[in-house]
């Protein structure tokens, strides 16, 4: 059963790409969802999620949206440990 799961991930892996470790599509999705939920532009990618007005509830909503849209599990702790958009995208490339 583990191999079936691994095969499924391999077949649908939107985070496997060349642009900073993320596919261009995954990078776009992460950036768009981040900016939309915080009502900010991409130019704020070096400010923390919480400096931009994010809360733990909003963080949970973002992680849920991204997990569903990218069809992968993203731990909520990833956002707390890598709180800027740039850091978060880079980290996603290493864990997924």
N, C-alpha and C positions, 0 to 999 in steps of 0.2 A: 503494500500500500504506500509506503514512503516513496517508492520510485514513481508511482502514478502521480503523487502530489508534486514531485520534483519535475516530472514531465509537463504537468499543467502550468507550472510557473515558467518553465522554459518556453512553452508555446505562447504564453501571453505575458510578456515581461516588458511593460512600457518604460521601465526605468533603465533598461539595458541600452545604452547609446554611447555616443562619442563626445557629445558636447558637455564637458565638465562632468562626465560620468553619467549624465541623464540623457535620454533621447530628447530631441528637440520638442517633441510632443509632450513628454512628461514635464520638461522644464516650463513649457508654456502653461500647462495645466496648473502646476504648483504656483507659478507667478500670478496667474490670473485669479486663482482662488484666494491667495494671500492678499492681493491688492483689493479684491472685491469685499472680502469680509472685514478688512480694516478701513475700507474707503480711502485708500492711499494709492499713489502711483509707484511704479517700479523704481523711481529714483530714490526711494526711501529704503532700498535693499540693505543698507548698512546700519539701519536703526533697529533696535530690538522690537519684537512683536509687542512687548508690553509698553515700550516708550511710545509706540504708535497708537496706544489706546486699547490694545488687546487685553482680555481678561482670561482667567482659567476656563470660564464657560465658553467664550469665543474660541479659545484654543481647542477645546474638545470638539466644537462644531467644525473647525477647519480640518482637524485630523480625521474626523468621520467622513467629511466630504471627499478628502483626498484618498482615503482608504477605499471608499466605494468607487470613485471615478477611475482610480489607477488599479483597482482590483488587487490590492495588497494590504498587508497589515503594517501599520505605522504606529509605533508606540508613542503615546502622548508625551512621554519623557523626552523624546527627540526634540520637540519644540522648546521645552524648557532648557535643555542642555545646549541647544544650537538656536538661539532666539532671533538671529537676523535672517532675512530671506536668503542671503548669500550662503551663510553657514548651514541653514536648514537644507537647501538644495544640495550642497556638497555632501552633507551627512547622509541624505537619502540615497545618494549614489553608492555609499559604502555599506549600507545595511540591507538594501533590497536587491 
